[in-house]
Amino acid sequence: MNELVKIGIWVVIIGGVFAYLWRKGHLMKLSTYVAETREELRKCTWPTREELTGSTIVVLISTTLLSLFIIGSDFFILKLVRSILPRL
């Protein structure tokens, strides 16, 4: 019986929220937004598999080079700071 009461309360809460959103027009705004988004996505040109593969390789190589640069810079700055500052 306790579970049925909880379910009933949730149904009333969800129904109330739905009715409020419907009355204020928010549901129509949401459906308009989804319809406009679908329409805009139909206008998009999607990359081919080859273009996507090439772009992915460029991103991976760029990320690797940037990470190596950051690691190298960090190593040399650490050596510089340790050579300037006395050991504590």
N, C-alpha and C positions, 0 to 999 in steps of 0.2 A: 504494500500500500504506500509506503514511504517513497518508493521509486516512482510510482505513478504521480505522486504530488510533485516531485522534482521535475518530471517530464512536463507535466501540466504548466508549471511555473515557467519553464523555459519556452514552451510553446506560446504562452501569453506574452512574454518579454519579446521574443522574436517577432511575433505578430504585431505587437505595439510599435516596435522599431520600423518594421516594414510599412505599417499604416502611416506613421509619421513621415517617413521618407517619401512615400507615395503622395501624401497630401501636400508636402512642400515642393514637390516637383524634382527632387534630387534623383529619383530613379529614371526619369526621362532624360535628365542631363547625362547620366551615366550611360544610358543606351545610345544617346546621340554621340557621345564621346567614342564609344566602342565602334559604332558604325563609321564615323569619320576616320578613325584609326585604320580600320580595315580598308577603306577606300584609298587612303594614302599609301598603305603597304602594297596595294595592287599597282601603284604607280612606280614603285621602286624597281630598280634593276639589280638583280642579285648576281654576285660574282660566280663565274664558272668554277668547276672543281680545280682546274689548273691555276686560275688566279688566286683562289683561296689557299692552295698549297704554297704557291710562291710567296704570298703575303705572310703566311705562317712561318715559313723558313726565314724571311727577312726579320720578323719580330724576334724569333728565337736567337738568331745570330746577334742582333742588336742588343738584346737583353744579356746575352753571354758576355759580349765585349764590354758593356757598361758595368756589369758586375765585376769583371776582371779589373777594370780601371779603378773602381771603388776599392776593391781589396788591395790593389797595389798602392793606391794613394794612402789608404789607412795604414798600411805597413810602413811606408816611408815617413809619414808624419809621426807615427809612434816612435820610430827610430830617432828622428830629429828631436822630438820632445824629450826622450830619455837621455839623449846625449847632452842636451842643454841643462836640464834639471838634475840636481844631485839626487842620488839614491836616498830615499827616506827610510 
